[in-house]
Amino acid sequence: MKKVGITGYGAYIPLYRIKAEDIARVWGDDATHIKSGLGINEKSVPSMDEDTASIAVEAARNAIAHAGIDPKEVGAIYVGSESHPYAVKPTATIVAEAIEATPNLTAADFEFACKAGTAAIQTCMGLAASGYIKYGLAIGADTSQGRPGDVLEYTASAGGAAFLIGRENLVAEIHDTFSVTTDTPDFWRREGEEFPSHGSRFTGEPAYFKHVLMAAEGILEKNSMKISDFDYVVLHQPNGKFPQRAAKQLGATAEQIRTGLLCPFIGNTYSGASPLGLTAVLDEAKAGSKILLASYGSGAGSDAFIMEVTAENEKRKPPTLTRQYVERKSYVDYAIYSKLKSKIIGVKLQK
């Protein structure tokens, strides 16, 4: 395959946050136990005028600005999410219109739980490497759902990241990708259901750990590499504990995963989780740094990538760094959170 990689990238995380102890107070849970058990302190909350489409647009605009390209050069737009605002109406077309792309492009919405964004990256890689398009825009974004009182409510958050995939002016070259996919029903939401269901501990083993480790180990073996060859390791983060445990099983150090581990501060952004971890790493990575990325999507599958940062990454940065979005925050209580997330029965917010 011809050289292909990331030409530009951008992140977006909503302003609002709710602390784990504020959720615990409502349901009578032990906040200390929740925070230690899940490894999470707080999570992001979308405002009433924010959804997957608006998050995707903001991240896409940041990626376009970072790359410094004409959006009319984008030949494909794919938006991965499990919370698209419309059941029948693509989010990708909204993004295309917002960034003023040409109508002569291919666009579609992807859905594979939390790995739909990395699946979009793989698709853009193939199109760009083959020469069918000059640039592809791959986005992972979500405003994830959690049933009131369920453990998911402590982690399900909002955010997203966008990547321009091409062959020129790369900030990071993607050397290889490798995927693992099985029919493992650990997490699901049927059509028309408002909140997802999950298999509790079953979502860890044999779901998350099996797939993430198989994908990561598979790409290492395929490329005759060791975990110690990498400066950064980014794993999907449904909570703060799973990626740390998986990294330890791979033999990675705490320092290797530190930069990309955002879940304790913003929660699980689902399709945006590992992509946002990647943008945080790219914000600080130096030329020659190697990155191992492994996403995870319930249902179930994992996409792994080997990337190498170029000197171009040190020359330019996106308009807003990921850490700036993480640190930019305003707290809300559970009542306001419930209003913003439309959890109050009988109340229809005008958006």
N, C-alpha and C positions, 0 to 999 in steps of 0.2 A: 504494500500500500504506500502511496506517495505521502510525503510529510504533511501532517495535518495537526491542528491544535487550536488553542484559544487565542484569538486575535484581540478580544476585548471582553470584559465582564463587568457585572454590576449587581449590587445587592439592594434589598429593601426590607426593613423591619418596621412595623407600626410603632407609634410613639407610646401607646398605653401599655401598662404592666399591671398584673395582679400578683400579690405575694402568696406563696403556698399556705402561710398561716391564716390568711383571710378566707381561703377556700375551706381549710380545715375547721375554722371557727363555726362556719355555717352547718357543717355536717357532723360536728362532734368528734372529728378525727384528731389524733395526736400529731400535731404539726411537726414536732421534732422527729418522730418516727417516719412521717411522710418524706420529709426533706432528706433524711439519711437513707431511707429505703430506695427512693427514686433518684436521689442525687440532684434535686432540683430546688432552687430557691424561689424563683418567680417565672412568669411566662408572659409573652406578648399577647396583646388583645387588639383586634382590629377595631377601628372606629366605625361609626354607623355608615360612613360613606366609603368604607374600604371592603373590598372583596378580592377574590383571586385575580380578577381581571385588572383591577387598579394596582394591585401589588406587582403583577407581571409587567404592566406598563411602566411603572416606576423603575423596576430592575432593568427592563429593556432599554429605556432611555439612558440609564447610567452606563450600560454596556456600549451603546452606540457612541455616547460622548467619550468614553474611555478609549474606544478603538479609533475615533476620529474619522469614521467613514461616512459616506453618503448612504442613508438607509435604503435608498433605491437599489443599492447593490446587494441587498439581502434577498436571496432566492428561495428561502424556506423558513418558516416560523412554526415551531412546535412547542405547545405549552402542556407540561405534565402536571396534573393535579388530581386530587380526589374530591375537590370541592369547587368544581367549575360552577359559575353562577347560573348557567342554563343547562337543563338536561338535553335540550335540542337547540343548539346555537353555539358555535365555537367561540372559545375565548381567544384563540389565535387570530381571528379576523379583527377583533377589537384592538389587539396589540398592533397588528399591521396598520390599521387606520391611525392609531395614536402616534406611531413613530413616523408616519407619512411614507410608508414603504410603497413600492410599485405594486399594482394589481397583478403583475406578471410574476407570481410566485406560488409556491405550494404551501399550504398551511393546514394544520390539523391539531386537535387536542389529543393528548395521550393520557392513559389511565392505567397505572399498575401500582396502586397504593402509593407508598413513599418513594418508589424508585422510578416513577414516570419521568422525572426530570433528567435522570442519567440515561434513560432509554432514548430521550430526545437528543441528548448529546451524541449517542452512538449513531443515530439516524443521520444527523447532520455531518458526522465524520465521514460516513460512506458517500454522501452526496458531494461533499466538498473534495474529498480525495479523488473521486472519479472524474471531477471536473464538470459535473452537471450544474453546480452552482458555485458562485464565488464565496458567498458567506451564508451560513445557516445560523438562525437564532434559536437556541435551545433554552427553555425556561422551566424551572421547577418552582411552583408556588402553591400555597394552600392557606385557607382559613379553616383549620381542622376542627372537627366536632368531638365533643365528649358529653355523654349523658350526665345530667346533674347528679352529683353524689357518687359517680363512678370514678375509679382511680384515674381514668383517662382525663378527667377534668383538670387534674393537676398539671398535665403536660401538654394537652392539645392546644397549639398556639397558632401564630400567623407570621408569614414572611416568605421571601422567595429570592431567587438568584437567577441571573440570565447570563448566557455565554454566547459570544459570536465565534463560531467555528469556521476556520478557513485555512489557507495555506501560506498566507503572507503576514509579515510583521507580527509573528507569534510572541506572546508573552510566556506561553508554556506549550511545549510540544507534547502531544499525546502519542506515546510510543506504542501502546498496546491496550486492548480492552478484552475482557473475558467475563462470561456470564454463567450463572447457575440458576436453573429454574425447575421447580417441582410444583405439584398440586398439594400444597399444605394449607388447609383452611384455618389459619390461626386468627384471622381478623376479617370481618366482612360487614357490608351494609347493603341490604336489598333495595331495589328500586322503590322509591316512595318512603323509605324509612328515614327518619330525621337523624338518628344517632347510630353509630356503628356498634357491633357486638365483637367480643374477643374471647379467646380461649384462656384468659388469665395467664398462669405460669407457662402454659403451652406456647405462648407467643415468644418465650425465650428459647426454650429447648423443646422440640427440635426445629423451631422456626428460625428465629433471628440468628442464633449462634451457628447453626448448621450451615446456613446459606452464606452468611458473611465470611465465615472461616473457609468454606469450600472455595468461594470466589477468590478470596485473597491468597490462599495457599495455591490455588490453581494458576493464577497469573504469575506468582513468584516462580513456581516450578516451570511453567512454560517459557519464562525468560531467564532461567538459571540465575535467579537473584535471591537474596536473603533480606529479611526485614531490616537488618542493620544497614542495608544499602540506602535506606531512605531517610531523608531529613524530617519529613512530615508524614503522618499517617492520619487519614480522615475516614472515619467509619460512620455509618448511619447511627443516629442518636435518638432513639425513642424515649430515652431518659438519660440521666447522667451516669448510671452505673453500667448498663449493657456495653457501651463502646469501650469503657475502661477495662472491663473483664475480657472482652474479645481481643482487645489490643494486647493484654497480658498473655493470653493464650497464644497469640501470634509471636510473642517475644518482643513486642514493641515496648519502649520506655515511656514513662509519663511525659517526658519532654517532647517526644515525637508526636503525641496526640494533644498536647496542651493548647496550641494555637487554634486548632480546628474544633475544639470541644466547646460548643456554645449553648447546648441544651440547659445546663444549670442556670443560665441567665435569661434565656428567652423561650425555653420550652421546646417541644417537638413541633417543628414547622412542617412535618410530613415530607411532601415532595421537595420542600426547600431545605431540608435538614442537612444532608451531606453536601449539596451544592453551596449552601451558606458557609459550611465549614471550609470548603475549598476556597471561597472568595476571601475568607479571613486569612487563610494561609498565603494566598497569592499577594495579599496586601503587604506582607512583610518578607516574602521569600526572595532570596538572592539568586543571581545567575548560577546555574549548575545544580541548584537544589532539586532533589528528586521527591516526588509525592506519590504515595499509594492511597488511592481512594476506593472505598467499597460502600456502595449504597445497599439498601435493603427495602424490599416491598413485600408486604404481606400477601399471601396467596399462592406461591411465594417465590421470590427470586432476589438475586444480588448481581449488580454490575460492578466489576472491578476495573480500575484504570491505573496505568503507570504513566506519569507525566514528569517532564523535566523543564524547569524554569529557565528562560533565556535572559540574555542581557537586556532585551527590550522591556522586560517587566520592571527594571529599575529606572527606566527613563520616564515612565508615565504611570499614573495611578488614576482610578476612577474618581468622579467628583466627590463622592462620599464613601469613606472606608467602612467596612463592615463593623469594626469596633466602634466607630462613631454612631452607627445606628444602634448598636447594643447599649451604649452608654447614654444615648438620648432617650429619656423616658419620663413618663408621668404616671403616677400610681392611681388606680381606681379601686373602689371597694367592690364587694360582691354584688351589691344592688346595681351599680352602674355597669359592671361586667355583664350581668344578666340582661340588662337592657340592650347593651351594645351587641350581644350575641343572640338576641331575639329568643331568649329562653323563657320569657314571661308569657304565659298562655293568655290569649285574648288581646295582646297588644301587637299592633302592626306598625313598625317604624317606617316612616316615610324616608326613603333614600333617594 
